[in-house]
């Protein structure tokens, strides 16, 4: 199936909420997300509106959410990209040493898996990352739970390699689990 890969708009917060709640109900959500359905479903509309506005094509540019949209308008998958600069805070892991982006919130609905949607989403996320300037991004990174082999296999197929950094989650969802950092370095000019 052909999917349109694009950034979300701020007014699409209800679709963003629905997709996130679907992701949090996935059988491996406990390995893939640092959030739970039970917590997310109770958040007010204002939370989802702010989240969508911040990650939209008109947001401040430090977060962007890409969606794979089916011809009928249904969202079948999503990735979010965070910009991380050395002067800022790291979302997970060690302090940020280089200008980079961090891919989070990766999800494709079960019925769309194997259709190429994830490839399109990752191409958009990486292309967006390499297009950033002032200063340019040196790498794209992400974390994957050590038991989430399905996701790790895709990341490797896409060209990501394990960096050697591992983070043990201290509290919250997934406490005690180990997250492995994968990275994709900027191609030589």
Backbone torsions as a table, in degrees:
resi	resn	phi	psi	omega
1	UNK	NA	145.5	177.3
2	UNK	-89.6	131.7	178.3
3	UNK	-118.6	145.0	171.2
4	UNK	-90.0	126.0	178.1
5	UNK	-104.2	124.0	-177.0
6	UNK	-154.9	169.0	174.7
7	UNK	-83.1	156.0	179.3
8	UNK	-79.4	161.4	172.9
9	UNK	-106.7	152.1	-177.4
10	UNK	-57.9	-34.6	-177.1
11	UNK	-77.7	0.7	179.7
12	UNK	-98.2	26.8	-175.9
13	UNK	-60.8	-33.0	-179.7
14	UNK	-67.1	-38.9	177.1
15	UNK	-68.7	-38.6	177.6
16	UNK	-63.3	-41.0	178.1
17	UNK	-63.2	-47.2	-178.2
18	UNK	-60.6	-43.0	-179.4
19	UNK	-66.9	-40.7	178.8
20	UNK	-64.2	-42.8	178.9
21	UNK	-64.5	-37.3	175.7
22	UNK	-63.6	-42.0	179.1
23	UNK	-61.0	-41.2	-177.8
24	UNK	-73.2	-9.5	175.1
25	UNK	-98.0	-2.5	178.7
26	UNK	-63.2	144.6	-178.8
27	UNK	-58.1	-25.2	178.1
28	UNK	-105.6	17.9	179.9
29	UNK	-55.1	-34.4	-179.1
30	UNK	-64.8	-20.5	176.2
31	UNK	-94.6	-21.8	-171.1
32	UNK	-103.9	-21.5	-173.6
33	UNK	-131.1	147.6	177.5
34	UNK	-97.4	39.8	-177.0
35	UNK	-149.9	162.1	176.8
36	UNK	-123.2	154.7	175.2
37	UNK	-59.2	-42.8	-177.1
38	UNK	-59.0	-38.8	177.3
39	UNK	-75.3	-45.5	-174.3
40	UNK	-64.7	-39.0	-175.8
41	UNK	-66.7	-20.9	-179.3
42	UNK	-89.0	-7.1	-177.8
43	UNK	-69.7	141.9	-178.0
44	UNK	-71.3	162.2	178.4
45	UNK	-54.4	-36.9	-178.4
46	UNK	-59.1	-35.5	176.9
47	UNK	-60.7	-48.2	-177.3
48	UNK	-69.2	-35.5	177.5
49	UNK	-64.4	-45.2	178.7
50	UNK	-65.7	-41.3	-179.9
51	UNK	-62.4	-45.5	179.6
52	UNK	-66.3	-42.4	179.7
53	UNK	-62.3	-40.7	-179.0
54	UNK	-68.6	-26.6	-177.8
55	UNK	-107.4	13.0	-176.1
56	UNK	-88.8	174.6	179.1
57	UNK	-67.6	-12.0	177.2
58	UNK	-111.9	8.7	179.4
59	UNK	-71.8	-174.2	-176.3
60	UNK	-71.4	-8.4	175.3
61	UNK	91.9	3.3	178.5
62	UNK	-97.0	-10.5	177.3
63	UNK	-142.9	137.6	175.9
64	UNK	-141.6	138.1	178.1
65	UNK	-114.6	126.9	175.7
66	UNK	-103.7	143.0	175.5
67	UNK	-125.8	151.7	170.6
68	UNK	-101.0	118.2	-175.6
69	UNK	-111.9	127.2	178.2
70	UNK	-73.3	162.0	179.0
71	UNK	-55.5	-26.7	179.6
72	UNK	-85.3	3.8	178.4
73	UNK	93.1	-6.4	-179.3
74	UNK	-75.7	135.5	176.8
75	UNK	-84.3	124.9	-177.9
76	UNK	-108.8	-9.9	179.9
77	UNK	-169.7	167.9	-176.1
78	UNK	-160.2	150.2	166.1
79	UNK	-138.6	149.7	176.4
80	UNK	-120.7	141.5	-179.3
81	UNK	-121.1	127.1	177.4
82	UNK	-106.9	137.1	174.7
83	UNK	-87.9	130.0	178.6
84	UNK	-122.8	126.2	179.3
85	UNK	-117.0	152.6	-178.9
86	UNK	-54.7	-30.4	-179.4
87	UNK	-77.8	-11.2	-176.7
88	UNK	-99.7	-173.8	178.9
89	UNK	-93.4	145.9	174.6
90	UNK	-81.7	143.0	176.4
91	UNK	-70.9	-38.3	-178.0
92	UNK	-155.1	143.6	175.8
93	UNK	89.6	-161.5	-175.0
94	UNK	-68.6	166.3	177.5
95	UNK	-57.2	147.1	-179.5
96	UNK	-73.7	125.6	-177.5
97	UNK	-106.3	-21.7	-179.3
98	UNK	-134.9	162.4	174.4
99	UNK	-70.0	126.4	-173.3
100	UNK	-153.7	168.7	168.7
101	UNK	-118.1	160.9	-175.5
102	UNK	-132.5	117.6	180.0
103	UNK	-86.4	128.2	179.7
104	UNK	-137.0	171.4	172.3
105	UNK	61.9	35.2	-178.1
106	UNK	-75.0	126.4	178.4
107	UNK	-157.9	137.4	170.3
108	UNK	-132.2	131.5	179.2
109	UNK	-57.4	145.2	-177.7
110	UNK	-52.2	-40.3	-177.5
111	UNK	-70.8	-13.2	179.2
112	UNK	-105.5	-1.7	179.0
113	UNK	-67.2	140.2	-178.6
114	UNK	82.2	3.5	-177.1
115	UNK	-95.8	-6.2	-177.0
116	UNK	97.8	-5.4	-179.5
117	UNK	-59.1	-43.4	-178.1
118	UNK	-65.4	-36.6	177.6
119	UNK	-61.9	-44.6	178.7
120	UNK	-63.5	-41.5	178.2
121	UNK	-62.6	-44.6	-179.4
122	UNK	-69.4	-36.6	175.8
123	UNK	-59.6	-45.1	179.9
124	UNK	-63.5	-42.8	-178.8
125	UNK	-64.2	-43.5	-178.7
126	UNK	-71.0	-43.7	177.7
127	UNK	-59.7	-42.7	178.0
128	UNK	-61.2	-43.1	-180.0
129	UNK	-60.9	-47.1	-178.2
130	UNK	-68.4	-24.2	-179.9
131	UNK	-79.1	-14.3	179.9
132	UNK	-65.1	147.1	177.8
133	UNK	-138.1	178.0	176.8
134	UNK	61.4	63.9	-15.0
135	UNK	-87.6	171.6	-178.6
136	UNK	-69.1	150.5	178.7
137	UNK	-79.0	134.8	-179.6
138	UNK	-92.2	-25.9	-178.5
139	UNK	-156.3	159.7	172.0
140	UNK	-113.1	134.0	179.3
141	UNK	-129.7	165.2	174.5
142	UNK	-158.5	165.2	175.2
143	UNK	-120.5	144.8	177.5
144	UNK	-136.9	136.9	178.2
145	UNK	-61.1	138.7	-176.0
146	UNK	-59.4	-20.1	179.0
147	UNK	-95.0	-1.1	-177.5
148	UNK	-94.7	70.2	-175.1
149	UNK	-66.0	-33.1	179.2
150	UNK	-58.7	-47.3	179.3
151	UNK	-67.4	-45.7	-179.0
152	UNK	-58.5	-39.0	179.8
153	UNK	-63.5	-41.5	177.2
154	UNK	-63.7	-46.3	-178.0
155	UNK	-58.7	-43.0	178.1
156	UNK	-63.9	-43.3	178.8
157	UNK	-60.6	-34.1	-179.3
158	UNK	-77.7	-12.9	177.6
159	UNK	115.2	-3.2	177.2
160	UNK	-72.3	147.4	176.2
161	UNK	-127.6	149.4	177.1
162	UNK	-65.4	132.2	-177.5
163	UNK	-85.4	-16.9	-175.2
164	UNK	101.5	-14.0	178.3
165	UNK	-82.8	136.0	177.0
166	UNK	-132.3	140.9	-179.4
167	UNK	-126.1	127.7	173.8
168	UNK	-93.0	123.2	179.9
169	UNK	-70.5	124.7	-174.6
170	UNK	-84.7	-32.3	-176.4
171	UNK	-152.0	174.6	177.3
172	UNK	74.4	-158.7	179.7
173	UNK	-60.8	130.9	177.6
174	UNK	80.6	11.2	-178.7
175	UNK	-51.1	133.3	-178.8
176	UNK	89.9	-15.7	178.3
177	UNK	-76.2	156.7	-179.4
178	UNK	-110.3	127.3	176.7
179	UNK	-103.7	133.6	-179.3
180	UNK	-106.0	129.7	178.9
181	UNK	-83.1	133.9	172.0
182	UNK	-118.5	149.7	-178.5
183	UNK	-139.9	155.1	175.3
184	UNK	-129.5	117.2	-178.2
185	UNK	-84.3	150.7	178.1
186	UNK	-59.9	132.6	178.4
187	UNK	-64.4	150.1	177.5
188	UNK	-62.5	142.2	-178.1
189	UNK	-71.5	NA	NA
